[in-house]
Amino acid sequence: MCTEQEGAAEGSAPPAEAPGHAGRGLDPLLVILQLTDSAFPSGFYTLSHSLEGFAQAKAVDPDSLPALLEDLLRHGVGPTDATALALAHRAAAAGNRADVIDVDEHLYATKLSREMRLASTRTGRQLLDLAQEIFDRPQIADYHRAVTAREAIGTQAVVTGVVYAATGVAVRAAVAADLFAYCVSFAGAALRLRLTDHRSTQALLRHVAPVIEETTEQALRRDRADLGASVFACDVMSGRHERAEARLFAS
């Protein structure tokens, strides 16, 4: 037989969240799940991240696909977009808009091909436009105004950093989530280019998980002076892809 105190404890509702903790609990996780969902209209579906250029040059096949993705993570998107996201997230969390804009400009300058710059700004501005509507956060609305007024460029990684910082997602989780979204987009492009199938796509995403973790930790340790990729083959393929007679993807 339980005591009256025990009975009251069993029948009582969970304690309310303490003041000042709004947005914690599951909300940051739910933000991540929403933004990394392949159905989220960020424009990632239109990108192959230079994979179509490699496929057109017959420089990739199903066997070499995992190695290409790993190289792009470690030497391409990791030192550029992932690093910029971490820097922008920290600056946005500190309320330093000037630093966010500076990172935005530096990231844009690292993208050598026209189509990569356009892909980054188109997806970034699309995300920002939607995020300021669905998330009621003044930081997002402020950066949206800056981009609209052409005070900031609005690259995808920097916008993502701003959105994640404003919605309470920790910087490590934010970087890892965006890298995973990149891999999902890359794998989806590989599927449409018939370089893989649905089952192999899932194996690819699981295979690359340790590289995502490694790339995340490296991105968190870099500063602005370290921004810059070293994937020259990717730049060449992107340049050729810009001039291809037929293209399925925007990049």
KENUKOL-196654 format. One record per residue: residue in one letter; z, y, x of N, C-alpha, C, O in turn. Coordinates in steps of 0.02 Angstrom, whole numbers, plus 32768, in hexadecimal, padded with zeros to 4 digits. Example, Ala and Ser with C-alpha at 12.3 -4.5 7.8 and 13.67 -1.06 7.14 Angstrom:
KENUKOL-196654
A81867EE4829481867F1F826781867F5B829481A77F5A82C8 S81627F90828281657FCB82AC818A8002828581928039829E 
This chain:
KENUKOL-196654
M80007FC4802A8000800080008000803E802C802B80458058 C7FD2806A80217FCD80A4804C7FFB80DB8034800E80DD7FF9 T800E810580608039813D804F80118172802B7FD48171802C E803581A1800B801481D77FE77FE9820180177FB382198006 Q8004820A80557FDF823380867F9F8211809B7F6B823080A3 E7FA481CC80A57F6981A680B87F3581A880827EF981AD808F G7F4C81A280427F1E81A3800A7EFA81E580057EBE81E87FF6 A7F20821B80117F00825D800E7ECC826480457E978283803A A7EDB824780807EAC824B80B87E6D822580A97E36823B80B8 E7E7681E980897E3C81C0807A7E0F81E180467DD281DB8049 G7E2F820580167E0882217FE07DF082687FED7DCA82847FC5 S7E05828580257DF482CA80337DAD82D0804D7D9182A1806A A7D90830B80437D4D8319805C7D50832880A67D85833D80BF P7D19831F80CB7D19833181127D28837A811B7D1683A380F1 P7D4A838C81527D5A83D2815D7D1C83FD81637CE983E7817F A7D20843A814A7CE68467814E7CDB847A81967D09847A81BF E7C9C848B81A57C8B84A081E97CAE84E181F97CB0850F81D0 A7CC984E582347CEF852182487CC1855E824A7C868558825A P7CDE859982397CB685D6823D7C9985DF82837CBA85CE82B5 G7C5C85FA82877C3E860582C77C1785CA82E27BF985CD8317 H7C18859282BC7BF5855682D27BB8854782A77B9D850F82A9 A7BA3857782817B67856D82577B2C855C82837B23857982B8 G7B04852C826D7AC9851982937AD584E082C27AA684C682E0 R7B1584CB82C97B22849182F37B1E845282C87AFD84528294 G7B3D841C82DE7B3683DE82B97AF083C382C37AD683C082FB L7AD183AE828C7A8F838F82907A5583C182907A1C83AE829D D7A63840082827A2C8430827A79FF843582B879C2843482AF P7A19843C82F679EB843E832F79BF84008335798484058347 L79DC83C5832679B483888327797E838A82F3794583758300 L798E83A382B8795C83A78283792483D9829578EA83CE8282 V7936840E82B87902843D82D078D3841983007896842082FB I78EF83F3832F78C683CE835F7898839E833A785C839B8349 L78B38378830B788B834882E67852836A82C1781B835082BD Q786083A582A5782C83C9828077F583E282AF77BA83DB82A0 L7809840082E777D7841E831377AF83EA833B777783F8834F T77CC83AF834777A7837C836C7781834B833F775E831F8357 D7789835382FE7764832A82CF7719833882D77704837282D7 S76F1830482DD76A9830E82E67689833082AA7652834A82AE A76AD8330827076938351823576A2839C8235768883C1820B F76CC83B3826376DB83FB8266769D8421827C767F841082AF P768884548257764884758265764B84A7829F764384E38295 S7657848D82DA765B84B88315761784C08337760E84ED8360 G75E78496832675A684978345759F8465837E75698460839C F75D58441838E75D1840F83C3759C83D983B5758083BC83E3 Y758F83CD8375756083998361751983A9837B74F0837C8382 T750C83E8838774C983FC839D74C083F883E9748A84068402 L74F583E5840D74F483E6845674F383A08474751183728458 S74D0839884AC74D3835984D074F48362851574FE83328539 H750483A18526752683B0856574FD839985A17517837D85D1 S74BC83A4859E748A839385D07474834A85CE7447833785F4 L7492832185A4748182DA85A1743882D0858E741782A485A9 E741E82F8855F73D882EF854B73AA82FD8585737682DC858C G73BB832D85B07393833A85EB739282FE861A735D82ED8636 F73CC82DF862473CF82A3864D73A5826B862E738282478651 A73A9826485EC7384822F85CA7338823C85CF7312820D85DA Q7323827A85C872DC828B85CD72C1827D86147287826A861C A72EC8286864672D88279868B72E18230869E72D4821C86D7 K72F98207866E730881C0867A733981B886B57333818A86DD A736981E686B7739A81E586EC73DD81C986D5740E81CB86FB V73E081AD8698741C818E867F74088154865273D481578631 D743081208652742580E78626746A80D1860C749C80ED8621 P746D809F85E074AE808A85C674E0807685FC751C808185F3 D74C9805A863274F88045866775158080868E754F807E86A3 S74ED80B48698750580EE86BF752581248695753E815686AF L7523811B8652753E814E86257588815D8632759A81988635 P75B4812B863A75FB813A8646760581628687762D81918688 A75E1815186BC75E9817486FC75D281BD86F575F181E98712 L759D81CA86CE7586820E86C475BB8236869F75CA826F86B3 L75D8821A866B760C823D86467648824C8673766382848670 E765D821D869B7695822886C97686826186F976B1828C8705 D764982628715763782978744763682DB8722764D830D873E L761C82DE86E5761B831D86C17661833686B2766D837386B4 L768F830986A276D4831D869676F5833786D67713836D86D6 R76EF8311870B77138322874976F68360876C771B838A8786 H76B48365876C769483998795767183D0876D765C84028789 G766B83C6872B764A83F787027679841986D17690845086DE V768683F8869A76AF8417866576F78421867A7719844F8663 G771183F686A6775683FD86BD7763843E86E3778F846486D0 P773C844B871877478489873E773084C9871B773F85008732 T770B84C286E376F484FE86C077178504867C774985288677 D76FE84E3864A771884EC8606776284D985FF778984FE85E1 A777584A0861A77BB848A861377EA84BA8637782084CA861E T77D684D1867277FE8500869878028543867478388561866E A77CA855B865A77C9859A863577F3859585F6781585C585E4 L77F1855C85D57819855385997863855A85AA7888857D8587 A7879853A85E078BF853D85F378D3858586047908859C85EF L78A985A8862A78B785ED863C78B9861B85FF78E5864585F9 A7889861285D27886863C859578C2862D856878DE865B854A H78D585EE8563790E85DA853A794D85FE85527972861A852A R795985FB85937995861B85AF7994866785A579C686858593 A795A868585B0795486CD85A7795E86E1855E797F8712854F A794086BA8531794786C984EA798F86C084D379A986E884AC A79B0868C84EB79F5867F84D97A2386B884F17A5686C684D2 A7A0F86D785297A36870F85447A22875285257A3F87858535 G79F1875184F979DA878E84D979B187BA850579AD87F784FA N7991879E8538796A87C58569792087BD855A78FE87938577 R790787E6852D78C187E18518789187F28551785B87D48555 A78A48821857D7878883485B4786A87F885E2783287F085FA D789D87CF85EE7893879386187868876085F5783F873E8615 V7870875985B37846872B858E77FC873F859477D1871685A1 I77EF8780858B77AA87998591778F878E85D77754877E85E0 D77BA8797860977A4878E864E77918745865B775E8738867B V77B88716864277A886CF8649776786C08624773D869A863D D775F86DD85EA772286D585C276E486E885EB76B286C485ED E76E88722860C76AF873A863476A2870D8671766987008682 H76D886F7869176D086CB86CB76B1868986B77685867086DA L76C7866D868076AB862D866A76618634865A7638860A866F Y764E8668863776088674862575DD8678866475A5865F8665 A75F88699869875D286A286D675C8866086FC759A865B8724 T75F2862E86EF75EA85EE871275B285C386F5759C85938714 K759A85D486B9756885AC8697752385C386AD750C85F88698 L7503859C86D774C685B386F8748885B386CB745D85DE86D2 S74848583869D7448857F8673745285A68633748985AC8618 R741B85C2861B741C85EA85DE743585C185A2745C85D9857A E741D8583859D7430855C8562747A854A856274988545852C M74988541859C74DF8533859F75088571858B753C856B856A R74F185AC85A0751385EA858C750E85F48540753F8605851F L74D285E9852574C985F184DD74F285BD84B6751085CE8483 A74F2858084CD7519854B84AB7563855D84AA758485548477 S757C857684E275C3858784E675D585C184B7760885BE8495 T75AC85F484B675BC862E848C75B08621844275D586398417 R757D85FB8432757085EB83EC75A885C183CE75C085CF8397 T75BD858D83F275F3856383D87635858983D9765E858083AC G763F85B3840C767D85D984107683860B83D676B8860F83B7 R764E862F83C976518661839376558640834F7674865B8321 Q763486068348763985E18308768085C982FC769A85CF82C5 L769F85AE833176E58598832C771285D3831B773D85CE82F0 L7709860B833E773486458334772D866182ED775F867382CE D76F0866482D576E4867D829277078652825D7724866C822D L770386118266772385E38236776F85E3823F779485E1820E A778685E4827D77CE85E1828B77F3861D826F782B86178256 Q77D58659827477F78693825A77FC8692820E782586B581F0 E77D2866981EF77D4866181A67807862C8191782C86378161 I780A85F381B6783485BC819F787B85BE81BC78A985A0819F F788485E081F478C785E7821178DE862F820B78BC865D8223 D7915863981EC792E867D81E179578693821E79948694821C R793386A48254795586B78292793786F982AB78FB86FE82B4 P7961872B82B67947876C82CC7923876A831078F58790831C Q7939873C833D79198737837F78D08722837878A5873B839C I78C186F48349787D86DD833F785387168321781A87228336 A786F873882EE784B876F82CF783D87A78302780887C68300 D786D87B3832F786487E78362782B87D583927803880083A4 Y7828879583A777F2878383D577AF878083B1777B878D83CF H77B0876F837277738771834A775887B88347771B87C3834E R778387E9833E776D882F833E775188438382771F88678386 A7771882B83B87759883B83FC7714881F840876E988418425 V770887E283F376C687C383FC769287E583D0765A87F283E6 T76A487F3839276768814836476628859837F7629886F8377 A7692887C839E768688BE83BA766688BA83FF765B88EE841F R7657887D8417763988718459766688898492764D889B84C8 E76A78889848676D7889584BC76E6885584E276FF8857851A A76D7881C84C376E187DB84E176A487B084D1768187BC84A0 I7699877D84FB765C875484F47665871E84BF763987148495 G769D86FB84C076A986C7848E768E868384A1767086608478 T7699866E84E07685862A84F476B185F784D176EA860584BE Q769585BC84C776B88589849F76FC857784BB772D85738495 A7701856C84FC7741855785197777858C851377B0857C8504 V776485CB851E77958601851977AB860B84D177E7861484C4 V777C860A84A3778E8610845C77BD85D7844877EE85E28425 T77AD859B845F77D88561844F781E856C846B784F855C8449 G7823858684A87865859584C4788B85C6849A78C785BE848F V786A85FA8482788A862D845878A2860E841778DA861A8401 V787885E583F8788985C683B878C4859683C078F285978398 Y78C2856D83F378F9853E83FE793A8562840F796F854E83F7 A793785968436797485BC8446799185DC840779CE85DB83FD A796685F783DD797D861983A1799A85E9836E79C585FD8345 T798485AB836F799C857A833E79D4854D835979E7851C8339 G79EE855E83947A28853B83AD7A1B84F983D17A4A84D383DC V79DC84EC83E379CC84AF840879DA84BB845279C284ED846E A79FF849084727A11849784B879D2849484E479A1847584D1 V79D584B5851D799A84BD8546797F8479855F79428470855F R79A9844B85727992840A858A796E83E48552793883C8855D A798B83E48517796B83C384DE792A83E584CC78FA83C484B9 A7928842884D278EB844D84C178B2843A84F0787A842F84D9 V78C084378531788C84268561787383DE8556783783D18554 A78A283B0854E7890836985437868836185037838833A8501 A787C838484CF7859837F848F78118397849477E383788479 D780783CF84B877C383EA84BE779883BD84EA775C83B584DD L77B583A0851D779083708547777C8333851E774583188525 F77A9831D84F4779882E484C8776082F68498773382CE848C A77638333847C772E8349844F76EB834C847376B7833B8457 Y76EC836184B276AF836184DC7694831A84E37658830E84DB C76C082EB84F176AB82A584FA768F828884BA765E826284BB V76AE82988481769482818441764F829D843476238279841C S764582DD8444760482FC843C75D082DC846A759882CE8455 F75E382D084A875B782AF84D975A5826984C1756A825584C3 A75D7824484AA75CB81FF8492759F81FF8454757481D3844B G75A982308428757F823583ED7536824383FF7508822983E0 A752D826E843274E8827B844A74C9823C8467748E822E845C A74F18217848D74D881D884AB74C381A8847474918184847B L74E981A7843E74D8817B84067496819083E7746C816583D8 R748C81D083DC744E81E883BE741281E183EC73D981DC83D5 L741F81E1842E73EA81D7845F73DE818C846D73B4817B8497 R74028162844A73FB8119844F740D80FF849573F080CF84AE L743E812084B37457810984F3749480DC84EA74AD80BF851B T74AD80D684AD74E780AE849F74E6809B845574B980B08430 D751780748440751E806383F97564807783E3758C808E840B H7574806D83A375B48084838975F0806283AA7622808283B9 R75EB802283B776237FFE83D7762B801384207663801E8437 S75F48019844275F7802E8488760F8075848F762E808784C1 T7600809F845D761880E4845E766480E6845F7682810D8484 Q768380BC843676CD80BA843576E9809F8476771D80B7848E A76C7806F849476DD805584D576D7808B850A770180918537 L76A280B48506769880EB853576D1811D853076EB81338563 L76E3813084F47718816184EA775B814785057782816D8521 R7768810684FB77A680EA851577A480E5856177D680F08583 H776A80D3857B776180CC85C4776F810E85E8778B810E861F V775B814585C97760818685EA77A581A785E077B181DD85FC A77D1818985BA781281A785AC783981B985EC785581F085F0 P783D818C861F786181A0865C784181DB86807864820286A0 V77FF81E2867B77DD821B869A77ED825B867577F482908693 I77F38257863378088291860C784D82A78622785A82E3862C E787B8278862A78BF8288864078BE82A8868678DF82DB8692 E7898828A86B3789382A586F7787582EB86F7788E83188718 T783F82F486D1781E833586CD784B836A86AF784A83A486C3 T78728356867D78A28384865E78D4839E869178E083DA8696 E78F2837086B67925838486E7790883B2871D792983E18732 Q78CB83A4873278AC83CF8765789D8414874978A68446876B A78868417870A7877845886EB78B5848386E578B284C086ED L78ED846486D7792C848986CF794584A78711796C84D68711 R792D848C8749794484A4878A791784DA87A8792A84FB87D9 R78DC84E5878B78AD851687A878BD855C879178DE8567875E D78A5858D87B878A985D287A2786285ED8799783185C987A2 R785C862D8789781B8649877877E9864687B177AD863E87A6 A7801864C87EE77D4864A882877B486058831778185FF8854 D77D085D1881177B5858E8818777F857E87E47761854887E7 L777285AC87B67741859F878276FB859587A076E285C187C3 G76DC855D87927699855187AA768B850787B176B484E287CB A765084F1879B763E84AA879D7614849B87DA75FB84C787FD S760C845A87E775E18443881F75B88408880775B783D38827 V7596841187CF756B83DC87B3752383F687B375088407877E F750583F887ED74C4841787F4748E83F087D0745E840D87B6 A749583AE87CE7464838687A974658398875F7431839B873E C74A183A5874574A883BA86FF748583FD86F47463840686C1 D748D842C8723746B846D871C741F8465871D73FC848686F8 V74068439874873BE842C874C73A5840E870B7371842486F1 M73C983DD86F173B483BD86B373B683EE8679738A83ED864D S73E78419867973EC844C864473B1847C8648739584908615 G739E84918686736684BD868F7325849E867772FB84BF8658 R731C845E868672E0843B866F72E08434862372AD843A8602 H731C842786087322841C85C07310845B859972F484578563 E7320849685B5730E84D5859572C384DB858772AE84F98556 R729B84BD85B4725284C385B172308485859671F284808597 A72578455857F723A841885657212842685257224845184FD E71DB8401851C71B1840C84E171D383F784A171C88414846C A71FC83C384A5722183AB846A726A83A1847D727A838484B1 R729683B9845172DE83B2845E730283A0841E72F483BB83E9 L733183728424735A835F83EC739A838A83EA73B5839883B5 F73B1839E842673F083C4842C73E4840A844873B184188467 A74148436843C7410847A84557422847F849F741384B184BF S7441844B84BA7451844C8502744D8405851E745983FB8559 
